[in-house]
Every structure is written in structure tokens, then in C-alpha cells.
Amino acid sequence: MGNRRNLKHTINNICGDLFTEAIAASLYGDNVNKENIEALLTSIVLLRNNYVGRISHVEPGMKAKDYFKDLREKFDAEANEIIDQICNLV
């Protein structure tokens, strides 16, 4: 079970860092729309909740190794989209 714990810890850290960067970008950006920042912060929280919740419940009929590989790839893709949105704020 250590691997699941480590994966949850990693996802929490990444989402925490994304949240911090989004707040920093909103504070130091030139023309920042409050609604865009709130939507971005909400999407980070939802990303974290979605993926941490999915770690404990492997899809039936799917090998655990394949499931977690797919989960990591999807998380990386969504995190990269959020990073791009943060970069566009500055």
C-alpha cells in the first residue's frame, strides 16, 4: 500500500504547488481577471479531489498496473493544461 500512499502524497504536493503558483500569478500579474483566477483555483481543487479519490478505487476488470499508468498519464495531461493557464495569466 506504500505506492498508493506515495501517489496520493505526490498528487497533493503537485496540486498544492499549482495552487500556490496560481495565487502568486494572480497577485503579481498585470491584468488579472478575478473570475478566471477563481475558476483556475477551483479546477485545481477538483483535480486533486478527483485523482486522490480515484486512487483508492481501481476499475474492475482492469489490471492495477495499467490503471495506475493511465491515471498518472491523465493527471499529467490535466496538470500541464493548468500550468499553461497559469503561464497565460502572467
C-alpha positions in Angstrom: 0.0 0.0 0.0 3.0 2.3 0.1 2.7 3.0 -3.6 -0.8 4.3 -3.3 0.2 6.4 -0.3 3.2 7.8 -2.2 1.0 8.6 -5.3 -1.6 10.4 -3.1 1.2 12.4 -1.5 2.7 13.3 -4.9 -0.7 14.4 -6.2 -1.3 16.5 -3.1 2.1 18.2 -3.4 1.7 18.9 -7.1 -1.8 20.4 -6.6 -0.6 22.4 -3.7 2.3 23.8 -5.8 -0.1 24.6 -8.7 -2.5 26.4 -6.2 0.4 28.4 -4.8 1.6 29.4 -8.3 -1.8 30.4 -9.4 -2.2 32.7 -6.3 1.2 34.2 -6.9 0.4 34.8 -10.6 -2.9 36.5 -9.6 -1.1 38.7 -7.1 1.7 39.8 -9.3 0.1 39.7 -12.7 -0.7 42.9 -14.5 -4.2 42.5 -15.8 -5.8 39.6 -13.9 -9.5 38.7 -14.1 -10.8 37.6 -10.7 -13.3 35.2 -12.3 -10.5 33.5 -14.3 -8.4 33.1 -11.1 -11.3 31.6 -9.2 -12.1 29.2 -12.0 -8.5 28.1 -12.1 -8.2 27.6 -8.4 -11.5 25.6 -8.4 -10.2 23.4 -11.2 -7.0 22.7 -9.2 -9.0 21.7 -6.2 -11.3 19.5 -8.3 -8.3 17.9 -10.0 -6.9 17.0 -6.6 -10.1 15.6 -5.3 -10.8 13.6 -8.4 -7.5 11.9 -8.7 -6.9 11.2 -4.9 -10.4 9.7 -4.8 -9.7 7.5 -7.9 -6.5 6.1 -6.3 -8.4 4.0 -3.8 -10.9 2.5 -6.3 -9.3 0.6 -9.1 -11.7 0.0 -12.0 -13.0 -3.6 -12.1 -11.6 -5.8 -14.9 -8.5 -3.6 -15.4 -5.1 -4.6 -14.2 -3.9 -2.4 -11.4 -0.6 -1.6 -13.2 -2.5 -0.4 -16.3 -5.0 1.5 -14.3 -2.3 3.5 -12.4 -0.3 4.1 -15.5 -3.4 5.6 -17.2 -4.2 7.6 -14.1 -0.8 9.1 -14.0 -0.9 10.0 -17.7 -4.3 11.6 -17.4 -3.2 13.5 -14.3 0.0 14.8 -16.0 -2.1 15.9 -19.0 -4.6 17.9 -16.9 -1.8 19.3 -14.7 0.0 20.5 -17.8 -3.1 22.2 -19.0 -3.4 24.1 -15.7 0.3 25.1 -15.9 -0.4 26.5 -19.4 -3.3 28.5 -18.0 -1.1 29.8 -15.1 1.5 30.9 -17.6 -1.1 32.8 -19.6 -2.1 34.8 -16.5 1.3 36.4 -16.3 
